[in-house]
Amino acid sequence: MEKTLSDTIITVHPPTGSIGGATNKFHIEMEIESGGNIIVLRVFDYAYQDALKYKITEHDRIILEFPKSKVIFLDHTKNMPNEVTLELRFGQHGSYEYKVPAMKFLEHSIEDLDSKKNGDTAAVVPVETAKRD
């Protein structure tokens, strides 16, 4: 199998000895420029590869658990979306919209990024970016 690298996939396990705690996975994909919705294909591919690597087999089924994903746009233009969507069509079995929220990095102050109010965005590592004209 080919090695796949994403920007960041973080796995958070419950503390040892805790009861009922769930493991959480977060996938953060950073994009410098908006290249249309192409990034959603990368996010899906990396999340799928991670889910496949840790698949669960139960009786007559295989379970793939995808991480909670987010796209972070490091540059900012008017046309950058608040989410990117990949529609998966399964013929007679219907379709599913894989939606990934997006964050516009330059719209947030350092204090906002560092605050606990941001939940999963608080894990963003400091990145030096330049605002383009």
BELSULTA-V207928 format. One record per pair of residues at least 24 apart in sequence whose C-alpha atoms are under 8 Angstrom apart, sorted by the first residue. I is the first residue (numbers start at 1). J is the second residue. Records with the same first field share a line. If there is no record, write none. Layout:
I->J ; J
This chain:
4->46 ; 49
5->46
6->43 ; 46
9->67
24->67
25->66 ; 67 ; 68
26->67 ; 68 ; 69 ; 120
27->67 ; 68 ; 69 ; 70
28->69 ; 70 ; 71 ; 72
29->69 ; 70 ; 71 ; 72
30->71 ; 72 ; 73 ; 74
31->71 ; 72 ; 73 ; 74 ; 75
32->73 ; 74 ; 75
33->73 ; 74 ; 75 ; 76
34->73 ; 77 ; 80
37->84 ; 85
39->84
40->84 ; 85 ; 86 ; 100
41->86
43->69 ; 71
69->100 ; 101
70->100 ; 101 ; 102 ; 103
71->100 ; 101 ; 102 ; 103
72->102 ; 103 ; 104 ; 105
73->102 ; 103 ; 104 ; 105
74->104 ; 105 ; 106 ; 129
75->104 ; 105 ; 106 ; 129 ; 130 ; 131 ; 132
76->104 ; 105 ; 106 ; 131 ; 132
80->104
106->131
